[in-house]
């Protein structure tokens, strides 16, 4: 789909996207680049990073790839420094790297739980911490009065409880909390905007392939609100937050899921609701003495 944003809205900006080699991270990198940003992507798998850089460059986007693991402070520091060395500034950090798998709480080892917390929550904190020096107002290559932007990719699985996701739910709840704390502290002290994007089920991503096997997908497709989003939907949200359009938005978590997180199973049809509601109203009007009578 064509972007509704002008092609130059990020002209001159430099973005670093963790997990930018594939899935949502790649799509965000592509759209930031198509709107004028230079892009550095970080990922653990060299061949994935290399082919993503190649693809970005084929769109005319100035791009570099850095192999690294967000769990390792030295990798994070090296990535941020390489980005600065190559492009001369850093304006946008997108924390999109994540790890997940399906596991019932009873079957999950402490190390399995810890691994996902380490990638999603600790990794996000490490990247933010290493990038601070370059993102803050007056930092190297930055305007003295305007700081950069951080976008943390989170999820909606921890709003209601989600089966088989105790590890990722805890990890993403921590990511949201990190987003708000940094929005407060770094917004005030350094002029940095920190926001989150919470994607719902997005088709053609590792998240959906790993977490929603085809059998479940087929069941969900019967329910009207359970539409799959596209990676493009998340990239557009990122563009909004990264561009001047989002300059007064700080500490928010933008849910991009078509409203699915609100949905609960419908227990009665509308007709049944009408019938039952009227029956109860009638009954309440003839309530025994001492009980409140409806005035409706
Ligand atoms: C139970 C599992 C498991 C599984 C791993 N573990 N897979 N436990 N069921 N399917 C346990 C291991 O047994 C081990 O614990 C511990 O987790 C660490 O496993 P490793 O394989 O050593 O970890 P590592 O190589 O670091 O790999 C991390 C990973 C892997 C998370 C397990 O899947 C990964 O790298 N994923 C990155 C890509 C990814 O998952 N993308 C999807 C993101 S989707 P023990 O006790 O045995 O030592 C997403 C969306 C969120 O984030 C919300 C969407 C709705």
Boltz pocket constraint, residues with backbone or C-beta under 6 A from the ligand:
constraints:
  - pocket:
      binder: B
      contacts: [[A, 98], [A, 99], [A, 100], [A, 101], [A, 102], [A, 103], [A, 107], [A, 108], [A, 109], [A, 110], [A, 111], [A, 112], [A, 113], [A, 115], [A, 116], [A, 154], [A, 155], [A, 156], [A, 157], [A, 168], [A, 199], [A, 200], [A, 206], [A, 207], [A, 208], [A, 210], [A, 211]]
      max_distance: 6.0
